[in-house]
Amino acid sequence: MPQTPTDLRIGVVLPGRESVVERNDYPRHLGELSRKIEQLGYDSIWAGESPLARSRMNPVLALTAAATTTERVRLGTAVLLPLRPPVHLAHELACLDRISGGRLIAGLGSGFTSPATQAEFAAYGIPFDERVGRMRETLEICRALWGAEGEPVSFDGKYYRLDDVALLPVTERPAGPPLWMAHSGPKMLERTGRIYDGWMPTSTTAAHYEKGWLRVQEARAAAGRPESDVTGAVYLSVAVDRSVEKAEETLRAYFGAYYRLDLPTMRTTQGIFGGTPEQVAEWVGGYVAAGARHIVLRLPTPDLHEPSYRAALEHTAEELLPLLRGLA
């Protein structure tokens, strides 16, 4: 059935980088923080990946901690990079899908083009210009292994080859976790609509999101897939405060500490907004009007310390979530 605004889901990103910048107990609290996120009424919990370029917690391990302390929320990667061999990735995600009781969403992307990201791929022995092709083959292999439910699988591709490989455990769902793509290139937009289960970019504006989502929808329709087969999602960073000025101060401090980049530069690659709860809800509402049905929120804070993250979780749940629910 077609997606409607009543399908709207709102998730939040775990503090993956924040929890590794200092040697303290922050990483040990990710499970408890996940329980708090669920109790506050969010619909999903997300963890991103960058082992070297912007070092943070391993997202699969962070979400495993979240899986053991929650019951209801979906658990998603936002996003995994094509750094793992296919069998390794298929096994990791199958295990997490089982541990979570089938709540996993596998979000994947190829990484932003930058010297730090290129060095990250080089350290893993993966040519940067092969990353998209390797990602496509990796996901094809994952789906084949999951769908075989423990029976042998063979594969002969450009980058990878399997000969009678059988994978256990089986995933909670026979087809494996849904695969959501973050990539916004024309070919990947078409492929997402044709093959994958969701689209989750970091679109800088609702207008940009709408253009990409339209291409995904056109490809989905051309492939004969129903509307419900592909979820429109978006990854956004929002700071809720008493004024735009206070929120902008938070955003400048956060992205300077997190990426060591200025806010205008960050806004060329990601959807970022700060303001009062009403202003933020109106801005997010533009993406909902453009077709987004799962909103993934990163919550920038004045610093990268745990008390600030906890405060942002609570403040956003109290001030912003009711307004976003009202969009439905």
Secondary structure, DSSP 4 states (H G I P E B T S, - for coil): ----GGG-EEEEE--TTGGGSSSSSGGGGHHHHHHHHHHTT-SEEEE---SSTT----HHHHHHHHHTT-SSSEEEEEEE-TTS-HHHHHHHHHHHHHHTTS-EEEEE-----SHHHHHHHHHTT--GGGHHHHHHHHHHHHHHHHHHTTS-EEEE-SS-EEEEE---SPPSSTT-S-EEE---SHHHHHHHHHH-SEE----SSHHHHHHHHHHHHHHHHHTT--GGGSEEEEEEEEEE-SSHHHHHHHHHHHHHHHHS--HHHHTTTSEEEEE-HHHHHHHHHHHHHTT--EEEEE---SSSSHHHHHHHHHHHHHHTHHHHHHT-
